[in-house]
Amino acid sequence: MSKFTKRLVDLALSTLGLILFSPLLVIVIFLVWIQDFKSPFYVSDRVGKNEKLFKMIKLRSMVMDADKTGIDSTSSNDSRITSVGHFIRNFKLDEITQLLNVFLGDMSLVGPRPNVKRETDLYTSREKLLLNEKPGITDFASIVFSDEGDILSGKDDPDIVYNQLIRPGKSELGLFYIENKSLITDLKILVNTGIAILSRRIALKLNAKVLGNLGAPKNLIELARRESDLIPSPPPGANKIVTSRNVVSNDEDFEGNS
């Protein structure tokens, strides 16, 4: 798939999406604003293609200045989430405003999810390949880890647990997408993302089928089914499990230790 074709599809579908979802957005924006009379939007820096920072736009689902706590990963029982925020997160409504980022060209509809710089600074050289692609609203990993909040729920340090249980598979799925991207694959991921809102179980099966048809390795297909418990593992390009969030430069010695 050429860059021109992908951009054309992104532009057309993001415009259509913004038009179709505008009535819903107006209602939700009002509900977010009326709870504390603060901005209904959460705009924060994310690392985009070629490690260029951009402002990602989301509907605010947390209290104001929640990001100043220094915690980047959010569990479903995070006290920073507002009452309206739980509703927004359950139905992925906070992602709709990212259609503006797609329209502006900072993001694509489908691609590896953008991350904060504190996390991309931890990337191994193999994971850095994710930053050669424009980030997306959804991808294979978005469906596989749509229950991220539940995975991190009740954990003392959700950021470390994210790096141990979610980041390894999320990065591998992102790298596999980059190596096998096509217009048909993008459309299938978009459809499966919509299905996931209604039935996560069905979406996981369909997601695993798409990966299988693309020749994904067995471990990725099994991960996509999410029928087994997640276990701590090293991120792609490393041989040790993350134990703390520190920048490292040598992939072979990577273990996230100070």
C-alpha positions in Angstrom: 0.0 0.0 0.0 1.5 3.3 -1.0 1.7 6.3 1.3 -0.6 8.3 -1.0 -3.3 5.6 -0.8 -3.1 5.3 3.0 -3.2 9.0 3.4 -6.2 9.3 1.0 -8.1 6.6 3.0 -7.2 8.3 6.3 -8.4 11.7 5.1 -11.6 10.4 3.7 -12.6 8.2 6.6 -11.5 10.6 9.3 -13.6 13.4 7.7 -16.6 11.0 7.5 -16.1 9.9 11.0 -15.9 13.4 12.4 -19.2 14.3 10.6 -21.0 11.1 11.8 -19.8 11.3 15.4 -20.2 15.0 15.8 -23.6 14.8 17.5 -22.3 12.3 20.0 -19.2 14.3 20.6 -21.2 17.4 21.4 -23.1 15.5 24.1 -20.1 13.9 25.6 -18.0 17.1 25.5 -20.8 18.8 27.5 -21.0 16.0 30.0 -17.2 16.2 30.6 -17.3 19.9 30.9 -20.3 20.2 33.3 -18.7 17.8 35.9 -16.0 20.3 36.9 -16.3 23.2 34.4 -12.8 22.4 33.1 -11.6 21.7 29.5 -13.3 18.6 28.1 -10.2 17.8 26.1 -6.9 16.2 27.2 -4.1 17.3 24.9 -0.7 15.8 25.5 2.6 15.1 23.7 3.1 11.8 22.0 6.0 10.5 19.9 5.1 10.2 16.3 6.8 9.2 13.1 10.6 9.7 13.1 10.4 10.5 16.8 8.7 13.8 16.2 6.4 15.0 19.0 2.8 15.9 18.3 -0.2 16.9 20.3 -2.6 14.1 20.6 -6.2 15.1 21.3 -8.4 13.0 23.5 -11.7 13.5 25.4 -10.7 14.0 29.1 -11.6 11.0 31.2 -9.5 11.9 34.2 -9.3 14.7 36.7 -7.4 17.8 35.6 -3.6 17.5 35.8 -3.8 13.7 36.2 -0.6 13.3 34.1 1.4 15.3 36.7 1.4 12.2 39.0 4.1 10.7 36.7 2.1 7.6 36.1 1.5 6.8 32.4 -0.3 3.5 32.5 -3.9 3.6 33.7 -5.8 0.7 35.4 -9.5 0.4 35.4 -9.7 1.2 39.1 -7.5 4.3 38.8 -8.8 6.9 41.2 -7.9 9.7 38.7 -10.7 8.5 36.3 -13.9 10.6 36.7 -17.4 9.1 36.7 -18.1 10.2 33.2 -14.6 9.1 32.3 -15.4 5.4 33.1 -18.2 5.6 30.6 -16.0 7.3 28.0 -13.3 4.6 28.4 -15.7 1.7 28.4 -16.9 2.7 24.9 -13.6 4.1 23.7 -15.1 7.5 23.1 -11.9 9.2 24.1 -10.4 7.9 20.9 -12.9 9.6 18.6 -11.3 13.0 18.9 -8.0 11.5 17.5 -9.8 11.6 14.1 -8.7 15.2 14.2 -5.0 14.0 14.5 -5.6 11.7 11.5 -7.2 14.5 9.5 -4.2 16.8 10.3 -1.8 14.1 9.3 -0.1 13.4 12.7 -1.7 10.0 12.9 -3.2 7.3 10.7 -6.4 5.3 11.3 -4.3 2.1 11.6 -0.8 1.9 13.0 1.2 1.3 16.2 -0.4 3.2 19.1 1.6 6.4 20.0 3.4 6.5 23.3 4.8 9.1 25.6 8.5 9.9 25.4 9.2 8.4 28.8 8.2 5.1 27.3 9.8 5.4 23.8 13.1 6.4 25.5 13.1 2.8 26.9 12.6 1.2 23.4 15.3 -1.2 22.2 16.7 -0.7 18.8 14.2 -3.2 17.4 11.3 -1.3 19.0 12.6 1.9 17.5 11.4 0.6 14.1 7.9 1.3 15.4 8.7 5.0 15.2 9.4 4.7 11.4 5.7 4.4 10.9 2.9 7.0 11.5 1.1 6.0 14.8 -2.5 5.0 14.6 -5.8 5.1 16.5 -6.0 1.3 16.4 -4.0 -1.8 15.4 -3.7 -5.5 16.2 -2.6 -4.7 19.7 -5.4 -2.3 20.4 -7.8 -5.3 20.1 -5.6 -7.8 21.9 -5.0 -5.4 24.9 -8.4 -3.6 24.9 -8.6 -4.8 28.5 -5.4 -3.0 29.4 -7.1 -1.2 32.3 -8.2 -4.6 33.8 -4.8 -6.1 33.4 -3.2 -3.2 35.4 -6.0 -3.0 37.9 -4.9 -3.4 41.5 -1.2 -3.4 40.7 1.2 -1.4 42.9 3.2 -0.1 40.0 1.0 -0.2 36.8 3.9 1.3 34.7 6.2 -1.7 35.5 3.4 -4.2 35.0 2.7 -2.6 31.6 6.3 -3.0 30.6 6.3 -6.6 31.7 2.9 -7.9 30.5 1.7 -5.6 27.7 4.7 -3.8 26.1 6.4 -7.0 24.8 3.3 -8.3 22.9 2.2 -4.8 21.9 5.5 -4.1 20.3 5.7 -7.4 18.5 2.2 -7.0 17.1 3.1 -3.5 16.0 6.3 -4.7 14.2 4.4 -7.5 12.5 1.8 -4.9 11.3 4.5 -2.7 9.8 6.0 -5.7 7.9 2.6 -6.8 6.6 0.5 -3.7 6.2 -2.0 -3.4 3.3 -5.2 -1.6 2.6 -7.2 -4.9 3.1 -5.4 -5.5 6.5 -6.2 -2.0 7.6 -9.9 -2.4 6.7 -10.1 -5.7 8.6 -8.5 -4.1 11.7 -10.9 -1.2 11.6 -13.9 -3.6 11.3 -12.6 -5.8 14.2 -12.0 -2.7 16.3 -15.7 -1.8 15.9 -16.7 -5.4 16.7 -14.5 -5.3 19.9 -16.8 -2.6 21.4 -19.7 -5.0 21.1 -18.0 -8.3 21.6 -14.4 -8.6 22.6 -14.5 -12.4 22.4 -15.5 -12.4 18.7 -13.1 -9.6 17.9 -10.2 -11.6 19.4 -11.0 -14.6 17.3 -11.3 -12.5 14.1 -8.1 -10.7 14.9 -6.2 -14.0 15.4 -7.6 -15.2 12.1 -6.3 -12.1 10.3 -2.8 -12.7 11.8 -2.9 -16.3 10.9 -3.8 -15.6 7.3 -0.8 -13.2 7.2 1.5 -15.9 8.3 2.1 -14.6 11.8 4.2 -16.8 14.1 2.3 -19.2 16.4 3.1 -17.2 19.6 1.6 -14.0 18.2 -1.6 -15.9 17.1 -1.9 -17.4 20.6 -1.4 -14.0 22.1 -4.1 -12.6 19.9 -6.6 -15.2 21.1 -5.8 -14.2 24.8 -6.9 -17.6 26.0 -3.9 -17.9 28.4 -2.7 -15.7 31.2 -0.1 -13.0 30.3 3.3 -13.7 31.7 6.2 -11.3 32.1 8.6 -11.3 29.2 11.3 -9.1 27.6 10.4 -6.5 25.0 11.5 -7.2 21.4 15.3 -6.9 21.0 16.0 -7.6 24.7 16.7 -10.7 26.7 15.7 -9.6 30.1 12.4 -8.5 31.7 12.0 -4.8 32.6 12.2 -4.2 36.3 12.4 -0.4 36.4 11.9 2.5 33.9 15.4 3.7 33.0 16.9 4.5 29.6 19.3 1.8 28.4 21.5 1.8 25.3 22.6 -1.8 25.0 19.8 -4.2 23.9 21.8 -7.3 24.8 22.2 -6.1 28.4 18.7 -4.6 28.6 16.9 -5.3 31.9 15.6 -1.9 32.8 17.8 -1.7 35.9 19.5 1.4 37.2 
